[in-house]
Every structure is written in C-alpha cells, then in structure tokens.
Amino acid sequence: MPLSGASSLINEDYVYAGQWESVYAMKNAVRHEIGLVLEGALRVGRETEDLFGSNFPRRLEIQVPTKVTMSFAGTAYELRAGLLHFLIGDAAIDDPNFYNYPAGGCAFSDIDVTLMGERTNCADNMIVFAIFQGRASGAIEIGSADGFIGVPIEVNALSDHNGNFGGTPAHPYGWIWITQ
C-alpha cells in the first residue's frame, strides 16, 4: 500500500505495454504491411506564439497555435523492396521493382501514403492512429548485428488540407482514436 494511502493508478485497464501490433500503409485503397515494427512512438507536437499585454504586471493575453506536427518513428524488422521504396522515396510503396535507387527519381505525392497503426492492451482497449498524408524522412541504415537487424523508420504528416488522403481543412494531419 502506498504511504499516502492512495494509488496514482486510476485503472489498470488503461495501461499499455509492449509494441504496436500492426503498422501499415494505405495506398490506392490497398493495405501494404510495413511488417514488424518495434519501439514505435507516435508523436504529436504543438508550438504556440504568446502575446503578452502592455499593462503592468504583464500577463498572457492570448496563446495561438503556430505549428502542429504529427509523426511516427520506430524500427522495422522486415525489410522488403516496397518498404525500401517508401523509405528512400524513389518510387511508390506498391512499385513492383526490386531495385531501389536513392535520389534516382522525382517522386513527389506518389510516394505518400496513409500510415496507420493499432495496438491493444490486456483489457482489449485499443489505440489506433492515422497519418493522412505521410512521407518518410530521415536516414536509412541497413546495419549488421549478431542478432536481428532493424531499419529505423520515421514518417511525418504533411498537411492534407485539400483532402487527397482523407484530411480536411480543420483536420489536415490525422487522428488518434482510443477506447475507454
């Protein structure tokens, strides 16, 4: 029993342990498995601009969001040609070519996907996310090890305010759904 007599744990049904069980990309209404992704982290960032009044003492008058970001980063353990196309950005994830050409193409929105991830806990509660228009970024490393090798992945949400991937002007980046 805690010394204070109360526990900080509200309900064990809301505790999530383990990995993202499913991470996949949607392209042209077709599901493309990213494969086993460990140590994944969904990130949402928000920066604001503060406006302070001119009276003394100065106080915060308004706080306006100026930048919102959404991204997913993790380690993929099943390296396939389609995933490598997506990570390098030379072709779409559904390109059948087994050759990958870093800096070999002028692919733009055709390399973007809707990235989705799902996970559950022991109480069968779920967290599901969607990044409407996701594009891979960061360095691609294919290392070596005594055990399994993983490839770091990072997908950033682009503004899909025009709705090409499911976004709207009010919700351009994606969504996160969680059961209670």
Secondary structure as GFF3:
##gff-version 3
##sequence-region A 1 180
A	DSSP	three_ten_helix	12	14	.	.	.	ID=ss1
A	DSSP	beta_strand	22	27	.	.	.	ID=ss2
A	DSSP	beta_strand	30	33	.	.	.	ID=ss3
A	DSSP	beta_strand	37	52	.	.	.	ID=ss4
A	DSSP	beta_strand	60	76	.	.	.	ID=ss5
A	DSSP	alpha_helix	81	88	.	.	.	ID=ss6
A	DSSP	three_ten_helix	109	111	.	.	.	ID=ss7
A	DSSP	beta_strand	113	120	.	.	.	ID=ss8
A	DSSP	beta_strand	126	136	.	.	.	ID=ss9
A	DSSP	beta_strand	151	158	.	.	.	ID=ss10
A	DSSP	beta_strand	174	178	.	.	.	ID=ss11
###
